[in-house]
Amino acid sequence: MFAKPVAGRTTADVEGDAVVLLIGMRINHFWAVHHWLPVLTAMPRMLRELGKEPERGLLGHVLLTASPRTYYVVQYWESKEKLYAYAHAPDMFHRRAWGILNRKEKQGKARRHVGLWHEAYVVPEGSYEAIYFDMPAFGLAAAHGQVPVERRGRTAKDRFGYRSERAKVPEETG
């Protein structure tokens, strides 16, 4: 159940761009449990749904809290296209959940008891680096794999400068 730490320094084995989604909620009124509890329970449901269908593109996630009011998830995706496809898929829970929220807002029933937010990033190769010391795979490394730091460079500058073989191959022009 608990991952054992990998001895020494490691880094994430990302090839290409890293797609990261931060998504969360803020409880604005604790006493309005009937408003925020369904929102709080929706994310674990979506994560379970995505876990059953890995081809949808979610590579990994980390559940976090910023305060007793604010909860969020850091998600790592194969591509922005797969992230968009999940968000708009009519057969997945995310679409239904947003439909409910949008209807409440249009009907004037959104009471501001819970806040929602997300930030999505596509980070080009060479614009991120990661290092883990005596850690099990975590974050980017849990999503993409973990390798000894020497494979990507001993310094942050070296790791930022790393280019995968895929990135080194010039694209064919037609």
N, C-alpha and C positions, 0 to 999 in steps of 0.2 A: 504494500500500500504506500509506504513512504519510500521515495527514491533515495538511493545512496549517493552521496556526493562523489564527484569525479575528482580525483586528486590533481592538484596543480592548476595551471591556468588553461582555460579553454575559451573558445569563441563560437559564435553561431556559424553554421555552415550554410549560409544563404547564398544562392546563386541568382543573380539578377536583382530586380527591384524587390523591395519589401513593402507589403501592403498592410497597413495598421489601421484598425478602427478602434477608437475610444468611444464607448457608449455608456450612458448612465442616467441616473435619476436623482432628484433631490426631493426629499420630503419637506414640503413647505409648511404643513400643518399636521403635527403628530396625531392629533385627535381625530383626523379624518381618515382612519384606517381603511374604511371601505373604498376610499378613492386611491390610496397609494399601494395597498397590499396587492391588488391585481397587477399593477405595474411591476412591483418587486418580483412577483412570481412568474411574470411573463418571460424574463430573460433566461432563467434556468430551463424553461420549457423549450425556448428556441435553441439553446445550446444542446439539449438532449436530441432535438429534432435534427440538428446539423451533425451531431455525433453519429447518428444512425445512417447518414448519407454523406460520407466523406468526399464523394465526387462533387459535392456542391462547393467545395473549396476552402472551408474553414480548416486551418492547419493547427491552431492551438488558441488557448485563451487563458487569461489570468483574471480572477475575480478580486476586486479591491474595494476598499472603503476609504473615503477622504475625511469623513466625519460621521457622527451618529445620524446625520441627515442625508449624506451623499454616498451613493454606491455606484460602482462602475465596473466595466469589463474592458480589458485590453484584448483585442482579437487580432490574430494574424491570418491573412488570407493569401491564397495562391495568386490571385489577380484582382484588380478592381472590377473586371468584367464579371467574375464569379460573385463578388460582393454585390454588385448591382443586380445580377440575375436572382440571387437569393432575396434581396429586398423587394423585388417586384414579382416574385413567383406566386401565382394565384393559389397554388396548392400548399403553400407553407404558412405557418402561424404568423410570421412577421406581417404579412400583408393584411391578414384578418385583424390583428391587433391595431395596426395603424388605421384601418377602416373604422373601427370602433371609436378611436380617439378623434378622427376627423369628423365623424357624425356628431359626436358630443359637442365639438367646437362649433359646428354649423348650427346646431340646435340651441346654442347658448348655454349648454350644460357643463362646459369646462369651467371648473370653479377655482382653478389655480392652487389646488391642494398638493399637487405633485408637479415637479418640473422635469422635463426630459431634455437630453442633449446628446449630440454625437459629433465627433471630429474624425474625418477619414484622411489618411495620408498615403501617398504613393512615394516612397523614398527611393530615389534612383541608386543603383549600385555605385559605390564610391562615396555615398553621402550618409553612411551609417557605419558604426562599428560597435562591437560588443565584447566584453570580457567578463569571465566568470572565474572566481578563485575558490577552489574546493567546494563547488556547487554541483548539484544535479542539474540536468538540463532545465532551463527556466526561460521564459519569455521567448525571444527570437530563437534561442537554441532549442527549446522544447518544440517549437513549431517547425524548424528547418533542419534540426540535427546539430550535434555538438562535435567540434574537432579541436585538437590541440592548437593552442594559440600560435605556435610556430608556423602552421600552415597558412596563416593569414598575415603574420608579422608580429614581432614582439612589441612594437609601439603602436599607439593609436594612429599615428601618421601612416604607418605601414598598412594597418588594417583598413583605414579609409582609402588608401590607394589600391587595395586589392581589386583585381578584375578577374572574374570567372572566365573559363575557356569560352563559354557561350558569348560573353561580352566582347572577347578579343576577336571573334570571327566577324569580319565585315559582312553586312547584309548584302545579299545578291540584288543586283538591280536588273530590272526587266525591260 
